[in-house]
Structure formats: C-alpha cells, structure tokens
C-alpha cells in the first residue's frame, strides 16, 4: 500500500534549470478535522533530475485547488509530460493545543 496519493502533472512543458514553477493539479479536497495534507517529493525525480517540491502544507479548511511548487535544482531543463507522476499527497493526523504566553521557561537539559 502506498503512503500517499499520487499527483500527476496536467500539461507538457519545460521546467527550466535553477527555477521554480507553480503546477496545477486540478484537485481540491476536503479533509477530516484533525488532519492536514502535505506534498512529498518523489525520490526518483529528486535524485535523477534535481526536482524538489516547495511549500507543501495544506490545511484541512483550505477549499481551493492544490497547486504544486516544483523547483528544478539541476543544471538542465527538465521536460515534463502530461500525466507524469510528480508528487505524492500525504494525509496526516495532527494534534493542536492551546498556546499560552509565559514570562520565562524552566531550565531544561537542552539549556535555556
């Protein structure tokens, strides 16, 4: 079983070297309360072509299209093709707690 949901590119086109681009996914989704999603890099694309994902956290209450920030860290342009697997979308549980302001912290093993 895969850890996430596959996200495919919709259009052919180059990703210039040393640049980043915003790529449409045509996907919008609703997530259960207490979760968020994030975009994860495809290891083969990263290791072979220097393509990485930027940003990536999608809150459960975000209603719009999920767009993928792709960065080409390589020295050559990369030519994407429509239908190419570009990322995985992970859905993860979160725990949120009320934050409170304090005047000082107790000393810890890691220091002050």
N, C-alpha and C positions, 0 to 999 in steps of 0.2 A: 504494500500500500504506500502510495506517495505521501510525503509530508505536507504537500500543499497543492493548490490548484494551478494548473498550467495557464499562463497568459501568452497569447500569440500576437505577433505583430499583424497589423491590418494592411500595410502598404509596403511596396518595394521602395527602396531608396538607400542612398549612401548615408553613413554616419561618419563624418569627417574625423580625421585623426586629431587628437587633443581637443575635442569639442564635446559638448553635451547637448542633448535634444530631448524634447518632450514628445512622447509617443502615445497616441490614442489607443485605448483598449476596447472601447465600445461596451464596457462593463460598468454597471452600477449595481450595488448590492446593499442589502440590509443585514446587519449583524445582530446577534443576540446581545442583550445587555450584559456587561461584564466581560466583553471581548473587544478586541481590535484586530486589524489585519495589518500585515506588513509585506512588502515586496522583497523577495530574496533573489540574489544573483544565481544564475545558472553557472555552475563551476566550470564546465567545459568552455562556455563562451568567455568567461573571465580569463582562464588560463591560456587558451589558444589565441584569443583576439584582443585581450585587454579591455573588454566591455564590462562596465560595472553599473550598478543601479544606485541612484542617489535618492535622498529622502526616504520615503517608503512607509511611514506610519499612516494608517488610515483609521480614523476614529469611527466608532460604531454609528455615530449620528451624522456622518458625512453622507449627503444624499446624491452627490454628483458622480460624473464619470471618473473612473480610476484612470489616471494617466501615469505613465512610467517615465521617469527621468533616466535616460541612458547616457553614460559617459564613456567615450572612447579614449582610453588612456594609451592606446597603441600609437605607433608611428605611421600607420597606414589607414586609409579609409576602409570601412567595413561595409559591404553591400548587403543589406537586409532584404529578404524576400517575404512577400505576403504569406502569412500562415506559419512563419518561422517561430518556434518556441523561444521567447525572450526572457521570461521570468516566471517565478512561482509566487503565488499569493498564499501567505500563511495566515491562518486564523488562530489567535492565541487568547487564552484567558488572562485577565488582569485582576489585580486587587488594588483598589484605591482606598485611601484612608484620609480622613480629615487632617489637614496640616494645621499646626498651631505655631504661633510665633513665641519664641523664648528669648530670654536675655543672654543666656550662656549655656554651654554644653558641658556635660560631665566629662572628665578626663577618661580616655579610653586607651586600650593597648596601642592604638594607631597614632595617638598623640592628640593634641588639641586642635 
